[in-house]
Amino acid sequence: METKITAIGNSQGVIIPKKLLNQLQNPSSYDVEVKDAQLILVPIIHKNPRAGWAQMIDKAIEEEGKPERLMPDVFDDETI
């Protein structure tokens, strides 16, 4: 698919057709590099850093048993 370099203010940019972006799941960030005289755009997919935590905790509880308390709760102490 042919496209042209377009002036954008003091810079230049390439318009990426929606048809191509849809194939990349529309990421908002790209890593850009030049390799062998070719411009390469690699989508950066930001993942939830806590993805999978609930499943890992459930697995740990299944394998090791549920601890009485993972961390004391200061609000449970009636003397405060």
CYANA upper distance limits for C-alpha pairs under 8 A (distance plus 0.5 A):
  3 THR  CA     14 VAL  CA      7.57
  3 THR  CA     15 ILE  CA      7.32
  3 THR  CA     16 ILE  CA      8.10
  4 LYS  CA     14 VAL  CA      6.75
  4 LYS  CA     15 ILE  CA      7.78
  5 ILE  CA     12 GLN  CA      6.82
  5 ILE  CA     13 GLY  CA      5.99
  5 ILE  CA     14 VAL  CA      5.37
  5 ILE  CA     15 ILE  CA      7.96
  6 THR  CA     12 GLN  CA      5.89
  6 THR  CA     13 GLY  CA      5.72
  6 THR  CA     14 VAL  CA      6.57
  6 THR  CA     15 ILE  CA      8.07
  7 ALA  CA     11 SER  CA      6.57
  7 ALA  CA     12 GLN  CA      4.92
  7 ALA  CA     13 GLY  CA      6.88
  8 ILE  CA     12 GLN  CA      5.63
  8 ILE  CA     13 GLY  CA      6.83
 16 ILE  CA     20 LEU  CA      7.27
 16 ILE  CA     21 LEU  CA      7.30
 17 PRO  CA     21 LEU  CA      6.97
 18 LYS  CA     22 ASN  CA      6.49
 19 LYS  CA     23 GLN  CA      7.32
 20 LEU  CA     24 LEU  CA      7.33
 21 LEU  CA     25 GLN  CA      6.95
 21 LEU  CA     26 ASN  CA      5.83
 22 ASN  CA     26 ASN  CA      6.32
 24 LEU  CA     43 PRO  CA      7.77
 27 PRO  CA     43 PRO  CA      6.55
 27 PRO  CA     44 ILE  CA      7.16
 27 PRO  CA     45 ILE  CA      6.95
 28 SER  CA     43 PRO  CA      8.38
 28 SER  CA     44 ILE  CA      8.20
 29 SER  CA     43 PRO  CA      6.63
 29 SER  CA     44 ILE  CA      5.91
 29 SER  CA     45 ILE  CA      8.14
 30 TYR  CA     41 LEU  CA      6.41
 30 TYR  CA     42 VAL  CA      5.80
 30 TYR  CA     43 PRO  CA      4.89
 30 TYR  CA     44 ILE  CA      5.66
 31 ASP  CA     41 LEU  CA      6.28
 31 ASP  CA     42 VAL  CA      5.57
 31 ASP  CA     43 PRO  CA      6.83
 31 ASP  CA     44 ILE  CA      7.03
 32 VAL  CA     39 LEU  CA      7.65
 32 VAL  CA     40 ILE  CA      6.23
 32 VAL  CA     41 LEU  CA      5.28
 32 VAL  CA     42 VAL  CA      6.97
 33 GLU  CA     39 LEU  CA      6.45
 33 GLU  CA     40 ILE  CA      5.77
 33 GLU  CA     41 LEU  CA      7.25
 34 VAL  CA     38 GLN  CA      5.88
 34 VAL  CA     39 LEU  CA      5.14
 34 VAL  CA     40 ILE  CA      6.43
 35 LYS  CA     39 LEU  CA      7.11
 35 LYS  CA     40 ILE  CA      7.56
 47 LYS  CA     51 ALA  CA      8.05
 52 GLY  CA     56 MET  CA      6.78
 53 TRP  CA     57 ILE  CA      6.64
 54 ALA  CA     58 ASP  CA      6.67
 55 GLN  CA     59 LYS  CA      6.63
 56 MET  CA     60 ALA  CA      6.64
 57 ILE  CA     61 ILE  CA      6.65
 58 ASP  CA     62 GLU  CA      6.72
 59 LYS  CA     63 GLU  CA      6.69
 60 ALA  CA     64 GLU  CA      6.22
 60 ALA  CA     65 GLY  CA      7.79
 61 ILE  CA     65 GLY  CA      5.08
 61 ILE  CA     66 LYS  CA      5.46
 61 ILE  CA     67 PRO  CA      8.44
 62 GLU  CA     66 LYS  CA      8.20
 73 ASP  CA     77 ASP  CA      8.03
 75 PHE  CA     80 ILE  CA      8.37
